[in-house]
Each structure stands twice: as structure tokens, then as C-alpha cells.
Amino acid sequence: MDLRAENIQRVLSKYKFHDVALEELEKMDRIYPGMTASTATYTFSDGIQKELLKLLGNLPVQFQGRSYNFPIQLWLLDSFPFTPPICLLRPTSDMVVREGKHVDASGRLFLPGLHNWDYPKSSVVGLLNEMTAKFEEEPPLSTKATGDQKDPHALLSYVSKLQLNDGASRYQDKPINKVSVIGGGDLGMASVMSILSKCKIDKLVFIDVAESSTKGGGTDLEIFSLPRVELSRDLSASGGSRVVVVTANTWSSEQSYAGLVQTNVELFRGMIQTLARCSPSAVMLIASQPVDIMTHVAWRQSGLSPTQVIGAGCNLDSERLSHALNVNLNAPQPSWVIGELSDNKVAVMSSIGPSASAQPEIAPASNSAKPLLDRAFEITKNRGQRSWSVALSVADITNSVLADKNKCHSVSTLAKGWAGIGAEVFLSVPCVIGSNGSMRLAGVSLGPKEESKLRESVASLSTLMSQLQL
């Protein structure tokens, strides 16, 4: 890899951390010398274009005793290596993508290492090693089968002969905009209405779970026959959804808190695996309570990538905080509420202004900004989380997935590895949400007060999770 080429150096000089980026690339070149670097224009989903570094190569993989080379492409954002690369397969016109847990139909890769990226613990070398391991478990490409060609080795043999070809074609089929809402009651009904109002959808399936204490409403939907809405009691009707919203709860006043949560775990056990099997590429959005725990449970039970399973979490609080800063205090600045959906949640602010084209970064509030942030946070308190307000938040997140908006939401996600968190817990942290799920913003050092509350939530959530029978 010629990293000293004039065009490489020219683009690399515009990177925020160019010296560190170069060091990371040199390290990768020593271990994976077959990768080549070039410069090209990348078009983001909002139409913005930027000249970036692009890495091309064939990743050697062993599968059932044979060697294959899978063509990959990595785009390095200008904040690399503090943000992860965009990773793609490069299938030719003679190949098909084998859609699975870590790859979508277009060939984009979604690996735990990307979701949990935390430089310097994370690296491209580690990412390529993880890619190799996942491809050995489930090869992501094969040749198009013709006639009676059914031998998996024959299907894969073409891959081993591939040469670099940047003109590779990719699937262009546009998926149907289908959303499923699981669970009735006030929140389920409000979510249906909010999604219909805010999102461009082709079909919405509403499944009223009989075992849930939050049921009812399906009859009224059937009576008034809303367009594009299908009612069902069969979870398989959710198949092919791009977003699956789960609002179902089962509560009883006769149980302890841990017992109540365990009852919800049992409710999820009967449906989450089915939902994941019917829509393996969907983003699963959990709004059941307690949201951080139930999102964690759903991820464990689904077998999906952590990028695909998120909770509504502190998104509503975050939107209220941003509104208070912008409207009440006339101080627009990207900001979020993070942590556990409890009294321990805290407000944080971006270090980059709203008009900047770069991805926002979290930073402790400066001495001058902290009083403003605290005041805005105080304005949002005591508003409560009513069903319709949570449903509007759910619809907003759903819209970011369907429209591939790459908007930053504070959603409950796997927080392990973020800001030094070592435990496997789900907390709300700022994530960029698009058509393929979530990508966390890089973790940073927080102020002592925020750090203390976060650690307290981690300990509390870890204790409760250890008490549950999953």
C-alpha cells in the first residue's frame, strides 16, 4: 500500500487526526499487505459528498477446509480512527450477497466491532480479523446459481478467483417500507397513529399480543379500517418488516419489581425469537418497560446484531432538551440526555455546533455552557412520559430508519466499551440511526457528576440482569 502517494497524502492531510490515521494504516499494511488505498468521493445519504480514503482488498477466509477470497471495501471517514470505517462487500454482477446477521442485501457490513468501536482499543486490524471469523462461520457471498448448480463449494469457488475490480455492482432493489407494532394498549395504538402520520410506509402490521396486559385497540382499528394497516394475532405476519416496534408489557400489582420484570422476560421469550426469525434484517425498537432492561433482554433473545436492537430510551428527553435550548433559551446546540431512563440520566452537549458538516462529538460542558445546559435540563423535568409523547418519539426513530436519515438519537443500546464501561449493559447513548440500525458516537470522558450517575446506573442494571432467568 503506497501511503506516500501524492493523492493519498493530500486527502489524508485534511483528516482531523491525520498523524494517528497514518500510523493506524501503516500498522494495517504490515499485517494485511494486500489491501490497496485510493481516494474517491463518497456520497452520504443526505446527498453531501466528501473526498475520502478508500481501502480495497480480498479478505482470505477458510471455509470447510478450502480457501476463498472475499472482496471488501472500507471507507475511512475524516475523523478516523476515532470513528469506525464504513465497511462493504464488493459483489460483481455474477455474485449475490447472502444476507444475514452481519450483512444486509446491499453488502454493507454490521459487526459488533463497528458498533462498539472505541479507539485505541479498536483498530482496522482487529476489524478485519473479526470479519474473517464471521465469514468463516457464514460466508457472505456466493455466485448466482444456474441450472442444477447446488454445490456450496461450486457456488463459492468463483470468489477465490476474484481480482480487484472497483466497478463491482451491488443490489439496487428497494425494500418495501413495512413496519410492525407488537402490543396493543395506549402506547401501541399511539405508536400506530404516530408512525402513520410521520413515516412514509407501504404497510403497517399491528399485532395485539393476547398475553400482554397492554392489549386492546385492535377491534377499533378493524372497525374503522385504516389504510395500509393490517391487523393480526400471528407474529409471522410481521415477516419482512424494516422496523419492528415492541410495546408489549405484562404487569401485575401482586409482584415485586424483579418479579414484574421477570414476567416481562417470559412474555418476550415467547415472541422475540419469532420476530427476529421473520425479519432478520429489521431494526427492533423496544418501548416496553423498563426499557433499558427489556432492550437488553430482547437483544439476548433475538440473536441479532447489537446495531439492530435499540430501545426508545432517553430519545424523548433528548428531543425536549434540544427544543428547550433552541426555543426557550435561543441557544441551538446538539445535546442529548444519556444513561439509564431513571433519575440518574444526565445531559451532555456536542463539541461541534449545529451548522457544522462534521459528525457531532460529545464533550463535557464547558464552564460557560454548563449553566445553560443545566437550565435547559431543568426546563424539561416533570413533563412525564405519556403514551402519545413516547409514541411520537418512537415514530421519530422509526422515520430515521426508514428514510435512512442518519440522525443522532439517544437510544438504549449495548453500552459495553463506551466511555470506559466494562459491563454488558444497555444504556441510552447518542447513536446515529439509519436504514441499517445504530452506530454509537465515540465515548469520551464525562464530568465527575455525570460519571458517578452513569456508574451507579451500570451497577444497578447489572444487578437486576443477574437476577433474571433469561
C-alpha positions in Angstrom: 0.0 0.0 0.0 1.6 3.3 -1.1 0.6 5.6 1.6 3.1 8.2 0.5 1.4 8.8 -2.9 0.6 12.4 -3.5 -3.2 11.9 -3.7 -3.2 9.9 -0.5 -1.2 12.4 1.4 -3.4 15.3 0.0 -6.6 13.7 1.3 -5.1 12.4 4.5 -3.8 15.9 5.4 -7.5 17.0 5.7 -8.3 14.3 8.3 -8.7 15.6 11.8 -6.2 13.1 13.2 -4.0 12.6 10.2 -0.9 11.5 12.0 -2.8 8.9 14.1 -4.7 7.8 11.0 -1.4 7.3 9.1 0.1 5.3 11.9 -3.0 3.1 12.0 -2.9 2.5 8.3 0.8 1.6 8.4 0.1 -1.0 11.1 -2.7 -2.5 9.0 -0.4 -2.6 5.9 2.2 -4.7 7.8 -0.4 -7.3 8.7 -2.6 -7.1 5.6 -0.2 -6.0 2.8 -2.7 -7.0 0.0 -5.0 -4.0 0.7 -4.7 -1.0 -1.6 -5.5 2.6 -0.8 -7.1 5.2 -3.1 -9.1 8.4 -2.9 -12.7 8.7 -4.1 -15.8 10.8 -3.5 -18.3 9.3 -1.0 -21.9 10.4 -1.1 -23.7 10.3 2.2 -27.4 9.6 2.5 -28.2 13.3 2.8 -26.5 14.0 -0.6 -23.4 15.6 0.9 -20.2 14.4 -0.9 -16.7 14.3 0.6 -13.4 13.1 -0.8 -12.2 10.2 1.5 -9.7 7.4 1.6 -10.9 4.1 0.4 -9.3 0.7 1.1 -9.8 -2.2 -1.3 -8.8 -5.8 -0.9 -9.6 -9.5 -0.9 -10.0 -11.0 2.5 -8.7 -14.6 2.7 -11.1 -16.9 4.5 -11.1 -20.6 5.3 -14.5 -22.4 4.9 -14.9 -26.1 5.3 -11.3 -26.8 4.6 -11.0 -24.6 1.5 -9.6 -21.1 1.0 -11.6 -18.2 -0.5 -11.1 -14.5 -1.0 -13.9 -12.2 -0.3 -13.7 -8.7 -1.8 -14.2 -5.9 0.6 -14.2 -2.1 0.6 -13.6 0.2 3.6 -14.3 4.0 3.5 -12.4 5.9 6.2 -14.3 8.9 7.5 -12.3 12.1 8.1 -12.5 11.5 11.9 -10.8 8.1 11.5 -9.5 6.3 13.6 -11.8 7.7 16.3 -14.8 6.7 14.2 -15.1 3.3 12.5 -14.9 2.8 8.8 -17.9 2.1 6.6 -17.5 -1.5 5.5 -18.9 -3.0 2.3 -18.7 -6.2 0.3 -18.0 -5.7 -3.4 -20.0 -8.3 -5.2 -19.7 -8.5 -9.0 -22.6 -8.9 -11.4 -22.0 -12.7 -11.2 -22.4 -12.8 -7.4 -25.1 -12.5 -4.8 -25.0 -11.3 -1.3 -26.1 -13.9 1.3 -28.0 -11.6 3.6 -27.5 -12.5 7.2 -27.0 -11.3 10.8 -23.9 -9.1 9.9 -24.6 -8.1 6.3 -27.6 -6.6 4.5 -28.8 -7.1 0.9 -26.7 -4.2 -0.3 -23.5 -5.7 1.1 -23.0 -3.3 4.0 -21.4 -5.0 7.0 -22.6 -4.6 10.6 -20.3 -6.2 13.1 -20.1 -5.9 16.8 -16.6 -4.3 16.4 -18.1 -1.5 14.4 -20.9 -0.9 16.8 -18.6 -1.0 19.8 -15.7 0.9 18.2 -13.6 2.7 20.8 -10.2 3.7 19.6 -7.4 2.9 20.5 -8.8 -0.4 21.8 -10.4 -0.8 18.3 -8.4 -1.0 15.1 -8.8 -1.9 11.5 -6.6 -4.9 12.0 -9.0 -6.1 14.7 -11.9 -5.4 12.5 -10.5 -7.4 9.6 -9.8 -10.3 12.0 -13.4 -10.2 13.2 -14.6 -10.1 9.6 -12.6 -13.2 8.8 -14.0 -15.0 11.8 -17.6 -14.1 10.9 -17.1 -15.0 7.2 -15.8 -18.4 8.2 -19.0 -19.0 10.2 -21.3 -17.7 7.5 -19.9 -16.9 4.0 -21.5 -13.6 2.9 -21.1 -14.1 -0.9 -21.8 -16.8 -3.5 -22.1 -17.0 -7.3 -25.5 -16.9 -8.8 -26.9 -20.4 -9.0 -27.8 -21.6 -12.5 -29.5 -24.8 -13.6 -28.8 -27.6 -11.2 -25.8 -25.9 -9.6 -26.3 -26.6 -5.9 -22.9 -27.5 -4.5 -21.9 -24.8 -2.0 -18.2 -25.2 -2.8 -19.1 -24.6 -6.5 -21.0 -21.5 -5.6 -18.1 -20.2 -3.6 -15.3 -21.3 -5.9 -15.7 -18.2 -8.1 -14.9 -16.0 -5.1 -11.4 -17.5 -4.7 -10.5 -16.3 -8.2 -11.6 -12.7 -7.9 -9.3 -9.9 -8.8 -9.8 -6.3 -7.6 -12.5 -4.6 -9.6 -13.8 -1.3 -8.3 -16.6 -1.4 -10.8 -18.4 -4.1 -8.9 -22.2 -3.9 -9.0 -24.4 -4.0 -5.9 -28.0 -4.9 -5.3 -30.3 -1.9 -6.0 -33.6 -3.5 -5.0 -35.5 -1.1 -2.8 -37.0 -2.8 0.2 -40.7 -2.4 1.0 -41.3 0.1 3.8 -43.1 -2.3 6.2 -43.4 -1.6 10.0 -44.8 -3.9 12.6 -46.1 -2.8 16.0 -46.3 -5.5 18.6 -48.6 -4.9 21.6 -51.8 -3.0 22.0 -52.9 -0.7 24.7 -52.4 3.1 24.7 -48.7 3.1 23.7 -49.2 0.5 20.9 -52.2 2.4 19.5 -50.5 5.8 19.8 -47.4 4.3 18.0 -49.5 3.1 15.1 -51.1 6.6 14.7 -47.8 8.4 15.1 -45.9 6.2 12.6 -48.8 6.6 10.1 -48.6 10.3 10.5 -44.8 10.8 10.4 -43.4 8.0 8.2 -43.7 7.1 4.6 -44.8 3.4 4.8 -46.2 0.9 2.4 -47.7 -1.3 5.1 -48.1 -1.4 8.9 -48.9 -4.6 10.7 -50.5 -4.3 14.2 -50.3 -7.4 16.3 -52.2 -7.4 19.6 -50.5 -9.8 22.0 -53.1 -11.7 24.0 -50.7 -12.4 26.9 -49.9 -8.7 27.3 -51.6 -6.6 29.9 -51.4 -3.7 27.5 -53.8 -5.1 24.9 -56.9 -3.9 23.2 -57.5 -1.4 20.4 -57.3 -3.8 17.5 -61.1 -4.0 17.3 -61.4 -0.2 16.8 -58.7 -0.3 14.1 -60.6 -3.1 12.4 -63.9 -1.2 12.6 -62.5 2.0 11.1 -60.2 0.1 8.6 -57.3 2.5 8.4 -55.4 2.4 5.0 -52.2 0.4 4.8 -52.9 -1.1 8.3 -53.2 -4.9 8.7 -54.4 -6.5 11.9 -53.2 -9.9 13.0 -52.6 -12.1 16.1 -50.0 -14.1 14.3 -46.4 -12.9 14.8 -45.4 -14.3 11.4 -47.4 -11.5 9.8 -44.5 -9.2 10.8 -42.2 -11.0 8.3 -40.2 -8.7 6.0 -40.5 -5.7 8.3 -37.8 -3.0 8.2 -38.7 -1.9 11.7 -40.4 -4.0 14.5 -41.7 -1.8 17.4 -42.3 -3.8 20.6 -44.6 -2.0 23.1 -46.0 -5.1 24.9 -45.8 -5.3 28.7 -47.4 -7.6 31.3 -47.7 -6.0 34.7 -49.3 -7.1 38.0 -49.6 -5.3 41.2 -49.1 -8.5 43.1 -45.4 -8.9 42.3 -42.1 -7.4 43.4 -40.3 -5.2 40.9 -37.8 -8.0 40.0 -40.8 -10.4 39.6 -42.6 -7.9 37.3 -39.5 -7.7 35.1 -39.2 -11.5 35.1 -42.8 -11.7 33.9 -42.0 -9.4 31.0 -38.9 -11.6 30.2 -41.2 -14.6 29.9 -43.5 -12.6 27.6 -40.6 -11.7 25.4 -39.3 -15.3 25.4 -42.4 -16.3 23.5 -42.2 -13.7 20.8 -38.7 -12.1 20.3 -37.1 -15.1 18.6 -40.1 -15.4 16.3 -40.0 -11.7 15.4 -36.2 -11.9 14.7 -36.6 -15.0 12.6 -39.4 -13.5 10.5 -37.4 -10.2 9.9 -33.7 -10.9 10.3 -32.7 -7.6 8.8 -35.1 -5.4 10.7 -34.3 -2.9 13.3 -36.0 -3.9 16.5 -37.2 -0.9 18.5 -38.2 -1.7 22.1 -40.6 0.6 24.0 -41.6 -1.9 26.7 -40.7 -1.1 30.3 -38.2 -1.0 31.9 -36.8 0.0 28.5 -33.0 -0.5 29.2 -33.5 -3.9 30.7 -36.1 -5.1 28.2 -33.9 -3.9 25.3 -31.0 -5.9 26.7 -33.3 -9.0 27.1 -34.6 -8.6 23.5 -31.0 -8.4 22.2 -30.1 -11.6 24.1 -33.1 -13.5 23.0 -33.1 -12.3 19.3 -29.6 -13.3 18.3 -29.5 -10.1 16.2 -26.5 -7.7 16.0 -26.5 -5.0 18.7 -26.8 -2.5 15.9 -30.2 -3.8 15.2 -31.8 -3.9 18.7 -32.3 -0.5 20.3 -34.7 1.0 22.9 -36.6 4.2 22.9 -34.6 5.1 26.0 -33.9 8.8 26.5 -34.8 9.9 23.0 -37.9 11.8 24.1 -35.9 13.6 26.9 -33.2 14.5 24.4 -35.6 16.0 21.9 -37.2 18.0 24.7 -33.7 19.2 25.8 -32.8 20.3 22.3 -36.1 22.1 22.0 -35.5 23.9 25.3 -32.1 25.1 24.3 -33.3 26.2 20.8 -36.7 27.8 21.7 -36.7 28.6 25.3 -33.0 29.8 25.6 -32.2 30.6 22.0 -29.0 28.6 22.2 -29.2 25.9 19.5 -26.6 23.2 20.1 -26.7 19.4 19.6 -27.3 17.9 23.0 -28.7 14.7 24.5 -29.9 13.1 27.6 -27.9 9.9 28.3 -27.8 7.0 30.7 -30.5 5.0 32.4 -34.1 6.0 31.9 -34.3 7.0 35.6 -33.3 9.8 37.9 -29.7 9.0 37.1 -30.0 10.3 33.5 -27.7 13.2 32.6 -27.5 15.9 29.9 -24.4 16.2 27.6 -23.6 18.6 24.8 -21.8 18.3 21.4 -18.5 19.9 20.9 -19.5 20.8 17.4 -22.1 23.4 16.5 -25.3 22.6 14.7 -24.2 24.1 11.4 -21.0 22.0 11.2 -20.9 19.3 8.5 -18.8 17.0 10.6 -20.3 14.3 12.8 -21.0 15.7 16.3 -18.7 14.7 19.2 -19.6 14.5 22.9 -17.7 16.7 25.3 -18.0 17.7 28.9 -19.9 21.0 29.0 -17.5 24.0 29.4 -17.8 26.3 32.4 -19.7 28.8 30.3 -22.0 26.3 28.7 -22.8 24.1 31.7 -25.3 26.6 33.4 -27.1 26.8 30.1 -27.3 23.1 29.7 -28.4 22.6 33.3 -31.1 25.2 32.9 -32.4 23.6 29.7 -32.4 20.2 31.5 -34.4 21.7 34.4 -37.0 23.1 31.9 -37.6 19.5 30.6 -38.1 17.9 34.0 -41.5 16.9 35.4 -43.1 16.7 32.0 -43.7 13.0 32.3 -43.7 10.3 29.6 -47.3 9.9 28.4 -48.2 7.3 25.8 -48.7 9.7 23.0 -45.4 11.6 23.7 -43.4 8.3 23.8 -45.2 7.2 20.6 -44.1 10.4 18.8 -40.5 9.6 19.9 -40.9 6.0 18.6 -42.2 7.4 15.3 -39.2 9.8 15.0 -36.7 6.9 15.5 -38.7 4.7 13.1 -38.6 7.5 10.5 -34.8 7.8 10.8 -34.5 4.1 9.9 -37.0 4.1 7.0 -35.7 7.3 5.5 -32.0 6.5 6.3 -31.7 9.9 7.8 -28.5 9.1 9.8 -29.9 11.4 12.6 -28.3 11.2 16.0 -30.8 9.9 18.7 -30.1 9.0 22.3 -31.4 5.4 22.3 -30.8 2.5 24.6 -28.0 0.4 23.1 -25.2 -2.0 24.2 -23.0 0.4 26.1 -20.1 -2.0 26.8 -16.9 -0.4 25.7 -18.4 3.1 25.5 -16.8 5.7 27.8 -14.9 3.0 29.6 -18.0 0.9 30.6 -16.8 -2.6 31.1 -20.1 -4.3 32.0 -22.6 -5.7 29.4 -25.5 -3.3 30.0 -27.9 -1.3 27.8 -28.0 2.5 28.4 -29.1 5.5 26.3 -26.1 6.9 24.4 -26.1 9.1 21.3 -26.3 6.9 18.2 -26.5 7.7 14.5 -29.6 5.9 13.3 -30.1 4.9 9.6 -31.6 2.2 7.5 -29.3 -0.5 8.9 -29.6 0.4 12.6 -27.4 2.3 15.1 -23.8 3.4 15.2 -22.7 4.9 18.5 -20.8 8.2 18.7 -17.4 7.8 20.3 -17.4 7.8 24.1 -15.5 10.5 25.9 -14.6 11.5 29.4 -17.5 12.9 31.3 -17.6 15.3 34.2 -17.4 13.7 37.7 -21.1 14.2 38.5 -22.2 12.6 35.2 -19.6 9.9 35.5 -20.9 9.0 39.0 -24.5 8.7 37.9 -23.5 6.6 34.9 -21.6 4.2 37.1 -24.5 3.9 39.5 -26.8 3.0 36.7 -24.4 0.4 35.3 -24.2 -1.2 38.8 -28.0 -1.2 39.3 -28.8 -2.6 35.8 -26.1 -5.3 36.1 -27.5 -6.4 39.4 -31.0 -6.6 38.1 -29.9 -8.5 35.0 -28.1 -11.0 37.2 -31.4 -11.8 39.0 -33.3 -12.6 35.8 -33.7 -16.0 34.3 -33.1 -15.4 30.6 
